[in-house]
C-alpha cells in the first residue's frame, strides 16, 4: 500500500497490532487513539515493518497500548517484504507529537534506520523509554542504526531502571538523544529533584 492516510480513528482492545504496516510506503497515521484493555493481547498500537518507508505517525494517543506502543520495524518473513530486496524492516519514519501513557515502552526501533522520534509526551512507561533491537538476522540486513530521539518530554518513575534497552547486533552509537526533558516522579506522583538521566552515548 502506498500514499495512504489513516486519520481520526479510535481503537480499543485488540490482539497483536492495532495497525500493522507490512511493505507500506509514503503514508500517515494521524490523530488516532489507541486504548489497550484488560483481557486483550495488545502487542503494539502501530507496527511498521516489511520494507516500509516514509511513514509519519503524528498527534496520536497511545494509552497502555501494549509492549511496544509503536514498533518501528519488526521481524518479517522474507517473502513478505515489499520491495522484496529491502535491506531494512523500516526506514525514514517520523514519530512526532504523540502522547504515550503506560505500556512497557513507547517506541522500539527494530532492524530499522532513519527513525526520528521527537516532540512526544511520554508518561510513566513501565520498563524502558526506548528500545534499539535487531530481530532480522539475515545477512542482507544492516544493523539497526541512525535514529534520533529529541525534544521529548518524559515523565518516569522507579520502574524505569534502564532508559534505553540496547540489543545485540545494533549500532546504538549512531543514535542521537538530545534536547529531551526528563522528569522523575516519586510514588506519590511528586516531582523528584535532580532526575536520573540516560547515559549517552552508551559505553
N, C-alpha and C positions, 0 to 999 in steps of 0.2 A: 504494500500500500504506500503510495506517495502523495504528497501535497494534501494533507488532511488536517482537520481541526476537530478536537473533542472539547466541548465547551459547556460550562454551567451544568454539569451532571452531578448527581448525588448518589453514592453507592454505599450501602450499609450492610455489612456482613457478607462475606464471600469465602470461597475456597481458592487457594492458590493466589493468583494475582487478579486484582480487580480490572486492570487494563494491562494486557500483555502484548507488547510490540515485538514481532519477530520479522526482521528484514524490512523494517519500515523506514521511510526517508522523508525529510522536509515536512515535519508535522508539528502540531502544537496541542498540548493539553492545558487548558486554561480555565481558571475559575471553578474547578471541580472540588467536591468534598468527598473524602473517603473516611468512613467511620467503621472501625473494627468493632465486632460484637462478640461477647462470650459465646462459646459453642461453635464458632466458625474457625476454619483453619487458615485464616489470612496469613499468607507468607509475605506478600508485598502489596502495596497500593498500585504502584506503576512499575512494570518491568520493561526494560528496553534492551533488546539483545538480537542475536542472529544476523549481525551485519547492519543493524540500524544506524542511522546517521542524521545529523542536522535536526535534532528534536529539541523542542522547548517545552519545559514544564513550568508554568507560571501562575502565581496567585491562587494556589490550591491549598486546601486544608487537609491535613493527614492526622486523624485522631486515632491513636492506638492501631495504626494501620499495618500491623504485622511485624515480623522480624526485621524486615528492611522496607521501610515506607516507600523508598524509591530504590530499586535495584538497577543501577546504571551499568548494564552489562548482564552477564549471567553465564550459563552453560548450555549451549545449543548443539543438537546433533548436526554433524557437518552437512548432511543432505538438506537441511532446512535453511541454510544461510542464503541470504539474498543481498548482494551478489554471492554466488557460490564460492568465489575465491577471496571473500573478505578476510582481511588479516586481523580484524578486531571483532569482538562481540558488539561493541558500540563505539562511536566516535562523534565528536563535535556535538556534545549535549550541553544545554544550558538549563540549570535548575535555579530559578530566581523568584524571589518574592513570595515564597510559600511559608506556611505555618505548620509546624510539626509539634505534636504533643504525644508523649509516651512512645511505646514500641522499643524494641531493642536498639535500633539505630535509625536515624532519619534517612541516611544515604549510604549505600555500599557501591563503590566503584569496582567493577569486576571485569577483568580482562578487557579493559577499555582504555581510551585515550582522549585527551582534549575534553574533559568533563569539567565544566565551570559551575561551582556551587556558590551563589552569592546573594546577599541581601535577604536571607531567610531568617525566620524567627523560630527558634528551637526551644522547646520547653520539656524538661525532665525526661530525657532519653533513659532507658532502663539499663543500658550496658555500655554503649560506645557513642561517640559523637560522629565518627566517620569510620568506614571500613575500606581498606585497599586490599583487594584479593585477586588471585589468578586461579580461575576454575576451569579454563580451557587450556589444555596442556599439549595439544597438537603442535608439532614443531613449527608450523607456519605462523603461529600467533606470537607476536612480540609481548614482552611483559607489560602488565598494567602500568601506565605512566602518564605524565603530563596533565595533572589535574590542578585545579585552582579552588581554594576554599577561602573566601574573603568576604568581609563586611557582614558576617552572620552574627546574630545576637543569640547567645547560647546560655540558657538557664539550666543548671545541672545540680545534682546533689551527690551524696556519698556513694550512690550506686555506680557512678562512673569512676572506675579505678584506672582504666586505660582509655585515654581520649580517642586515639586512633588505633584501630586494630589492623596491623600490617601482616599479611600472609606471605608465605614463601613464594619466590618466583616473580616478585613485583619490583618496581623501581620507585620506592617512596620518596627518595631524594629529589625526584623530578616534580613532586607536588609542592605547591606553594600555599602556605597558611599565613594569611596576613590581614591585618585590619579588623579582626574579629573582636567582639565584646564577650567576655567570659564573666558570668555571674553565678557564684556558688551559693546555693540555698541550704540552710540548716533543716533539721527535721521539722521545725515549726513553720517553715516557709520563709523565715527571715533571711536577709542577705548577709552572708558572712564576709568579713573584711579580708582583703588580700586573697582573692580566689586562686585556687590552683589553675595552672595553665599547661597546655601541652608543650612538651619539649620538642622543638622542631628546628631544623630537620632531625630525623631520628638518628641515633648514634649506632 
